[in-house]
Amino acid sequence: MGFCSTTIDESDSYEGMSKTFRPWDIEQRWLLPPSVHELVPAGHVAHFVRDTVREDLDLSAILSVYGEERGYPPYHPTMMVALLLYAYSRGVYSSRRIAQGCEERVDFMAVTAMNQPDFRTVAKFRQRHLKALSDLFVQVLKLCRAAGLVKLGHVALDGTKVQANASVHKAMSYGRMLETEKRLTAEVSAWFARAAATDAEEDRTHGSDRRGDEMPDWVANKTARLERIRAAKVTLEAEAKKPPQDDGGPGPSSGMMKSGKPDRAPDGGPPDRAQRNFTDPDSRIQPMRSGAVIAGYNAQIAVDGAHQIIVAQRLQTSPTDARALVPLIKGIRAVLRTNPKEVSADAGYCDEKNLADLARRRIAGYLAPGRARHSQTNAAGPRRWPKGSRKAAMATKLKRAGRRSRYRLRKQIVEPVFGQVKHARGFRQFLLRGLEKVKAEWAMICTVHNLLKLANATG
């Protein structure tokens, strides 16, 4: 049975049908558009991202690394930056999927001018220039301000928990480490004892030149696991001997703090509930609204109310939001040289220290004080904040304003941004591991958000 090829053109029609169709000739040779500008329509965001990276961003921190003339010429760093930012804007984060896009998608081709870097090249470039890529957040934010998209009238703060590149099931508590260490030590020791007895018996039977002491795979795996557990155990024990560090590092391990204070076992060591993740040790247990927990990070943003531009971003391991307020405000001031007039945030940010800091900076704060506890002297009495406290004053301020309270702006300013990042662009899990790398990854996510806002405003 044979097949013949048929070319279908506009004059072709089938018996019993009067409808004609557009030509579909898969053997037709054709010339590609003479310019990458014609691969996608004018005004497409691919053109905007590519041209913004080429013309408006200072990439000297990346370009200065390439000083060696020997070897095969690498892909142009400016093209690679544009490719990464454009891929992120389309919700494509994996280096393999980015490389696939360069081969299959004309919008990616419009950015790369038909270049097709493989996934290893993409991954290595991102890894090599991670710090410089994260610093582009400041440059893009300044472009947004120059375009009139940043007003700093009302800025809303919020955080979201993002899954680390690790499973919560790959963490182990200190108490379980102690138990597992004993069990694995006993199992490995028993095997070595049996192996020694077997070797002695084989020496008597076959002679001393025969080997029989090779370690089985299951013993090697348990030995490696035992070493990892002991290393994590030593790390937790060393952490328990020092006061909690607040130097921008990973901070206390999960379970080492209770009600905001260090928690220690009776002997001064780690409590049994202290945990360490073997896949990403910098990640921490993050509680979710659903009641579940994840191994992840707490991603923070400050969003300008005028056009939903992210004016400051931060990533921390602590699930508590309160510690992020001051760094976010400082971040705004450092880049834009002024403070916002108003700041709103939910109850997670409202404490006496943060309210005092806003007052000192002459920023009108609208922070939900949350629920006050019952009076200790009258458990059945009304809920009240301590008289004269800043929380009590904030509660009164918000209550008097009612539906007209400026606090109501928070939801419509900051929460849609997380919706765009996590749902529209599908960013729900970090690709990299380690606090410093994840910080840079979050900065890139925020950079792309602002870049898209700039594209929409100027397109």
C-alpha positions as CSV (number, residue, x, y, z in Angstrom):
1,M,0.0,0.0,0.0
2,G,1.6,3.3,-1.0
3,F,1.0,6.9,-0.3
4,C,1.2,9.8,-2.7
5,S,1.9,13.4,-1.7
6,T,-0.7,16.0,-2.6
7,T,-0.3,19.7,-2.4
8,I,-3.4,21.5,-1.2
9,D,-4.0,25.0,-2.6
10,E,-6.8,27.4,-2.6
11,S,-8.4,25.8,-5.7
12,D,-8.6,22.3,-4.1
13,S,-11.9,21.1,-2.8
14,Y,-13.2,17.7,-2.0
15,E,-16.1,15.9,-3.7
16,G,-19.4,17.0,-2.2
17,M,-17.8,20.1,-0.6
18,S,-17.8,23.6,-2.0
19,K,-15.6,25.1,0.7
20,T,-11.9,25.8,-0.2
21,F,-9.1,26.0,2.3
22,R,-5.9,27.9,2.8
23,P,-2.8,26.3,1.3
24,W,-1.0,23.7,3.5
25,D,2.1,22.5,1.8
26,I,4.5,20.9,4.2
27,E,7.1,20.4,1.5
28,Q,7.1,24.1,0.5
29,R,10.4,25.8,1.0
30,W,10.2,29.4,2.4
31,L,12.4,32.2,3.5
32,L,12.5,33.2,7.1
33,P,11.7,36.8,7.9
34,P,14.7,39.1,7.1
35,S,14.7,40.4,10.7
36,V,14.0,39.0,14.2
37,H,11.6,41.9,14.6
38,E,9.2,40.2,12.3
39,L,9.1,36.9,14.2
40,V,6.5,38.2,16.6
41,P,4.1,41.2,16.2
42,A,5.3,44.7,16.9
43,G,4.6,45.7,20.5
44,H,5.2,42.1,21.8
45,V,6.8,42.0,25.2
46,A,9.7,40.0,23.7
47,H,10.8,43.1,21.8
48,F,10.5,45.2,24.9
49,V,12.5,43.0,27.2
50,R,15.3,42.5,24.6
51,D,15.5,46.2,23.8
52,T,15.4,47.3,27.5
53,V,18.2,45.0,28.4
54,R,20.3,46.2,25.4
55,E,19.7,49.9,25.7
56,D,18.8,50.7,29.3
57,L,20.5,48.3,31.7
58,D,24.1,48.6,32.8
59,L,25.6,45.1,32.5
60,S,29.2,46.1,33.1
61,A,29.3,43.8,36.2
62,I,28.6,40.8,33.9
63,L,30.5,42.0,30.8
64,S,33.7,42.7,32.8
65,V,34.1,39.1,33.6
66,Y,34.8,38.2,30.0
67,G,38.4,39.2,29.4
68,E,39.9,36.0,28.1
69,E,40.3,35.9,24.3
70,R,41.2,32.3,24.0
71,G,38.7,29.5,23.5
72,Y,35.5,29.4,21.5
73,P,33.5,32.6,21.7
74,P,30.6,32.4,24.3
75,Y,27.1,33.6,23.7
76,H,26.7,37.3,24.1
77,P,26.1,38.0,27.8
78,T,23.5,40.7,27.0
79,M,21.5,38.2,25.0
80,M,21.7,35.7,27.9
81,V,20.4,38.3,30.3
82,A,17.5,39.2,28.0
83,L,16.8,35.5,27.5
84,L,16.6,34.8,31.3
85,L,14.4,37.8,32.0
86,Y,12.1,37.1,29.1
87,A,11.8,33.4,30.1
88,Y,10.9,34.4,33.7
89,S,8.3,36.8,32.4
90,R,6.6,33.9,30.5
91,G,6.7,31.7,33.6
92,V,9.6,29.6,32.3
93,Y,12.2,29.0,35.0
94,S,13.9,25.7,34.3
95,S,17.1,25.8,32.2
96,R,15.9,22.9,30.2
97,R,12.6,24.5,29.4
98,I,14.4,27.8,28.5
99,A,16.7,25.9,26.1
100,Q,13.6,24.2,24.6
101,G,12.0,27.5,24.1
102,C,15.0,28.7,22.1
103,E,14.5,25.8,19.7
104,E,10.7,25.8,19.5
105,R,9.2,29.2,20.2
106,V,9.5,32.2,17.9
107,D,9.1,34.6,20.8
108,F,12.3,33.2,22.4
109,M,13.9,33.4,18.9
110,A,13.0,37.0,18.7
111,V,15.1,37.6,21.9
112,T,18.0,35.4,21.0
113,A,18.2,36.2,17.2
114,M,17.9,32.4,16.5
115,N,20.7,31.5,18.9
116,Q,20.1,28.2,20.7
117,P,22.1,27.9,23.9
118,D,21.7,24.5,25.5
119,F,20.4,24.0,29.1
120,R,23.8,23.6,30.6
121,T,24.9,27.0,29.2
122,V,21.8,28.6,30.5
123,A,22.2,27.1,34.0
124,K,25.9,27.9,34.2
125,F,25.3,31.5,33.1
126,R,22.6,32.0,35.7
127,Q,24.8,30.4,38.4
128,R,27.9,32.4,37.5
129,H,26.2,35.8,37.4
130,L,23.6,35.3,40.1
131,K,24.6,38.3,42.2
132,A,24.8,40.7,39.2
133,L,21.4,39.4,37.9
134,S,19.8,40.1,41.3
135,D,21.2,43.6,41.3
136,L,19.2,44.4,38.2
137,F,16.2,44.9,40.5
138,V,17.5,48.3,41.5
139,Q,18.1,49.4,37.9
140,V,14.6,48.3,36.7
141,L,13.0,50.0,39.8
142,K,14.7,53.3,38.8
143,L,13.4,52.9,35.3
144,C,9.9,52.5,36.7
145,R,10.4,55.7,38.8
146,A,11.7,57.6,35.7
147,A,8.5,56.5,33.8
148,G,6.3,58.0,36.6
149,L,5.1,54.6,37.9
150,V,6.4,55.1,41.5
151,K,4.6,57.7,43.7
152,L,5.3,56.5,47.2
153,G,2.0,57.8,48.4
154,H,0.8,54.5,49.8
155,V,3.0,51.4,50.1
156,A,1.6,48.0,51.2
157,L,3.7,45.2,52.7
158,D,3.1,41.5,52.7
159,G,4.9,38.2,52.6
160,T,4.3,34.8,51.2
161,K,5.7,31.4,51.9
162,V,7.5,29.8,49.0
163,Q,8.5,26.1,48.8
164,A,12.3,25.5,48.8
165,N,13.9,23.1,46.5
166,A,13.6,20.5,49.3
167,S,10.9,18.4,50.9
168,V,9.7,18.8,54.4
169,H,10.1,15.0,54.7
170,K,13.9,15.4,54.2
171,A,14.2,17.2,57.5
172,M,14.9,15.4,60.8
173,S,14.3,16.5,64.4
174,Y,17.2,16.5,66.9
175,G,15.3,13.9,69.0
176,R,15.0,11.6,66.0
177,M,18.6,12.2,65.1
178,L,19.6,10.8,68.5
179,E,17.4,7.7,68.1
180,T,18.5,7.1,64.4
181,E,22.1,7.6,65.2
182,K,22.0,4.8,67.8
183,R,20.1,2.4,65.6
184,L,22.3,3.0,62.5
185,T,25.5,2.7,64.6
186,A,24.3,-0.6,66.0
187,E,23.3,-1.9,62.6
188,V,26.6,-0.9,60.9
189,S,28.7,-2.2,63.9
190,A,26.8,-5.6,63.8
191,W,27.5,-5.9,60.1
192,F,31.2,-5.2,60.5
193,A,31.3,-7.8,63.3
194,R,29.6,-10.4,61.1
195,A,31.9,-9.5,58.2
196,A,35.0,-10.0,60.5
197,A,33.7,-13.4,61.6
198,T,33.0,-14.4,58.0
199,D,36.5,-13.3,56.9
200,A,38.1,-15.3,59.7
201,E,36.1,-18.4,58.7
202,E,36.9,-18.0,55.0
203,D,40.6,-17.5,55.8
204,R,40.6,-20.9,57.6
205,T,38.8,-22.5,54.7
206,H,40.2,-20.9,51.6
207,G,43.4,-19.1,52.8
208,S,44.2,-15.6,53.7
209,D,44.6,-14.3,50.1
210,R,40.9,-14.2,49.3
211,R,38.9,-11.0,49.8
212,G,35.5,-11.1,51.5
213,D,35.4,-7.7,53.2
214,E,33.7,-5.7,50.4
215,M,31.0,-3.4,51.9
216,P,27.5,-4.1,50.6
217,D,25.6,-1.2,49.1
218,W,23.1,-1.2,51.9
219,V,25.8,-0.8,54.5
220,A,27.5,2.0,52.4
221,N,24.2,3.9,52.2
222,K,23.5,3.6,55.9
223,T,27.1,4.7,56.7
224,A,26.6,7.8,54.5
225,R,23.3,8.5,56.1
226,L,24.8,8.1,59.6
227,E,27.5,10.7,58.7
228,R,24.9,13.2,57.4
229,I,22.9,12.8,60.6
230,R,26.0,13.2,62.8
231,A,27.0,16.4,60.9
232,A,23.4,17.9,61.2
233,K,23.4,16.9,64.9
234,V,26.7,18.7,65.5
235,T,25.4,21.8,63.7
236,L,22.4,22.0,66.0
237,E,24.4,21.4,69.1
238,A,26.8,24.2,68.1
239,E,23.9,26.5,67.4
240,A,22.4,25.8,70.8
241,K,25.6,27.1,72.5
242,K,25.4,30.5,70.8
243,P,22.7,33.3,71.0
244,P,20.4,33.6,68.0
245,Q,22.1,35.4,65.1
246,D,20.4,38.2,63.3
247,D,23.1,39.1,60.7
248,G,21.2,38.4,57.5
249,G,22.1,34.7,57.6
250,P,19.7,31.8,57.8
251,G,19.0,32.5,61.4
252,P,17.8,30.0,64.1
253,S,17.0,26.5,62.9
254,S,13.4,25.4,63.0
255,G,12.4,24.5,66.5
256,M,15.2,26.4,68.2
257,M,12.8,29.3,69.1
258,K,9.6,29.3,71.0
259,S,7.3,32.4,71.4
260,G,10.2,34.6,70.0
261,K,12.7,33.3,72.6
262,P,15.5,30.7,72.3
263,D,14.3,27.2,73.3
264,R,16.8,24.8,74.8
265,A,16.8,21.4,76.4
266,P,17.3,21.1,80.2
267,D,21.0,20.3,79.5
268,G,21.4,23.4,77.4
269,G,21.5,21.5,74.1
270,P,19.0,21.6,71.2
271,P,15.3,20.7,72.1
272,D,14.1,17.4,70.6
273,R,11.9,19.3,68.2
274,A,14.8,21.3,66.6
275,Q,15.0,20.4,62.9
276,R,17.6,20.4,60.1
277,N,16.8,19.8,56.4
278,F,19.3,17.6,54.6
279,T,18.5,18.8,51.1
280,D,18.6,22.6,51.7
281,P,19.9,23.2,55.3
282,D,19.1,26.9,55.0
283,S,15.4,26.4,54.5
284,R,13.1,26.5,57.5
285,I,9.7,25.0,58.4
286,Q,7.1,27.5,57.2
287,P,3.4,27.2,58.4
288,M,0.8,27.7,55.7
289,R,-2.7,29.1,56.1
290,S,-4.1,25.7,55.3
291,G,-2.5,24.3,58.5
292,A,0.1,22.4,56.5
293,V,3.9,23.1,56.7
294,I,6.5,23.3,54.0
295,A,10.3,23.5,53.9
296,G,10.7,26.9,52.4
297,Y,11.4,30.6,52.7
298,N,9.4,33.8,53.6
299,A,9.4,36.1,50.5
300,Q,8.6,39.7,51.3
301,I,7.7,42.7,49.1
302,A,6.7,46.3,49.5
303,V,4.4,47.5,46.7
304,D,3.7,51.0,45.6
305,G,-0.1,51.8,45.4
306,A,0.1,53.8,42.1
307,H,0.9,51.0,39.7
308,Q,1.7,47.9,41.8
309,I,5.5,48.4,41.4
310,I,7.6,46.4,43.9
311,V,9.7,49.1,45.5
312,A,11.5,46.8,47.9
313,Q,12.0,43.1,48.3
314,R,13.5,40.8,50.9
315,L,13.8,37.0,51.5
316,Q,14.2,35.6,55.0
317,T,14.0,32.2,56.7
318,S,12.0,33.3,59.7
319,P,8.3,32.7,59.2
320,T,7.5,35.8,61.3
321,D,6.8,38.9,59.2
322,A,7.5,41.5,61.8
323,R,11.2,41.5,61.3
324,A,10.9,42.4,57.6
325,L,9.2,45.8,58.0
326,V,12.2,47.9,58.9
327,P,14.5,46.3,56.2
328,L,11.9,46.9,53.6
329,I,11.4,50.6,54.5
330,K,15.2,51.0,54.6
331,G,15.4,49.4,51.2
332,I,12.9,51.9,49.8
333,R,14.9,54.8,51.2
334,A,18.2,53.5,50.0
335,V,17.1,53.3,46.3
336,L,14.5,56.0,46.0
337,R,16.0,58.5,48.5
338,T,12.7,59.1,50.3
339,N,10.2,57.4,52.6
340,P,6.7,56.5,51.6
341,K,4.0,58.7,53.0
342,E,1.8,55.8,54.1
343,V,2.5,52.2,54.9
344,S,-0.1,49.4,55.4
345,A,0.5,45.8,56.5
346,D,-1.4,43.0,58.2
347,A,-1.2,41.9,61.9
348,G,2.0,40.0,61.3
349,Y,3.9,43.3,61.1
350,C,2.3,45.1,64.0
351,D,4.4,45.3,67.1
352,E,5.5,48.2,69.3
353,K,9.0,48.4,67.7
354,N,7.7,48.6,64.2
355,L,5.1,51.2,65.1
356,A,7.7,53.3,66.8
357,D,10.0,53.1,63.8
358,L,7.3,54.3,61.5
359,A,6.6,57.2,63.8
360,R,10.2,58.1,64.0
361,R,10.4,58.2,60.2
362,R,7.1,60.2,60.0
363,I,5.3,57.6,58.0
364,A,1.6,57.2,58.5
365,G,1.2,53.6,59.5
366,Y,-1.9,51.4,59.0
367,L,-1.0,48.1,60.6
368,A,-3.7,45.8,61.8
369,P,-3.1,45.2,65.6
370,G,-4.7,41.8,65.4
371,R,-6.7,40.4,68.3
372,A,-6.0,41.6,71.8
373,R,-5.8,39.1,74.6
374,H,-8.2,39.0,77.5
375,S,-7.2,41.0,80.6
376,Q,-5.4,38.8,83.1
377,T,-7.4,40.4,85.9
378,N,-10.8,39.9,84.2
379,A,-10.8,37.0,81.7
380,A,-14.4,37.6,80.9
381,G,-13.9,41.4,80.3
382,P,-13.5,43.2,77.0
383,R,-10.5,42.6,74.8
384,R,-8.0,45.5,75.3
385,W,-4.5,46.4,74.4
386,P,-2.3,47.7,77.2
387,K,-3.3,51.3,77.9
388,G,-1.1,53.8,76.3
389,S,0.6,51.3,74.0
390,R,1.0,52.1,70.3
391,K,-1.0,49.0,69.4
392,A,-4.0,50.4,71.4
393,A,-3.6,53.7,69.6
394,M,-3.5,51.9,66.2
395,A,-6.6,49.9,67.0
396,T,-8.5,53.0,67.9
397,K,-7.2,54.8,64.7
398,L,-8.4,52.0,62.4
399,K,-11.7,51.5,64.3
400,R,-12.6,55.2,64.0
401,A,-11.9,55.3,60.3
402,G,-14.1,52.3,59.7
403,R,-14.7,51.6,56.0
404,R,-12.8,54.7,55.1
405,S,-9.6,53.4,56.7
406,R,-6.5,53.6,54.5
407,Y,-5.7,50.1,55.8
408,R,-8.3,48.8,53.3
409,L,-6.0,49.7,50.4
410,R,-3.6,46.9,51.5
411,K,-5.4,44.0,49.9
412,Q,-5.9,45.6,46.5
413,I,-2.3,46.8,46.3
414,V,-0.1,43.9,47.4
415,E,-2.1,40.7,47.3
416,P,-2.7,40.9,43.5
417,V,1.1,41.0,43.0
418,F,1.5,37.6,44.7
419,G,-1.4,36.4,42.5
420,Q,0.5,37.5,39.4
421,V,3.8,36.0,40.5
422,K,2.5,32.7,41.9
423,H,-0.5,32.0,39.8
424,A,-0.3,33.9,36.5
425,R,3.5,33.2,36.1
426,G,3.5,29.9,38.1
427,F,6.3,30.6,40.5
428,R,5.7,28.4,43.5
429,Q,9.0,26.8,44.2
430,F,12.6,28.0,44.2
431,L,15.0,26.2,41.8
432,L,18.2,27.0,43.7
433,R,19.3,25.9,47.2
434,G,20.9,28.0,49.9
435,L,19.9,31.3,51.3
436,E,22.1,33.6,49.2
437,K,21.2,31.9,46.0
438,V,17.5,31.9,46.8
439,K,17.7,35.6,47.7
440,A,19.0,36.3,44.2
441,E,16.4,34.2,42.6
442,W,13.6,36.1,44.4
443,A,15.2,39.4,43.4
444,M,15.0,38.2,39.7
445,I,11.3,37.3,40.2
446,C,10.6,40.8,41.5
447,T,12.7,42.4,38.7
448,V,10.6,40.7,36.0
449,H,7.4,41.8,37.7
450,N,8.4,45.4,37.5
451,L,9.7,45.0,34.0
452,L,6.3,43.7,32.9
453,K,4.6,46.6,34.6
454,L,6.9,49.0,32.7
455,A,6.1,47.2,29.4
456,N,2.4,47.6,30.0
457,A,2.7,51.3,30.9
458,T,4.9,52.2,27.9
459,G,3.6,49.8,25.3
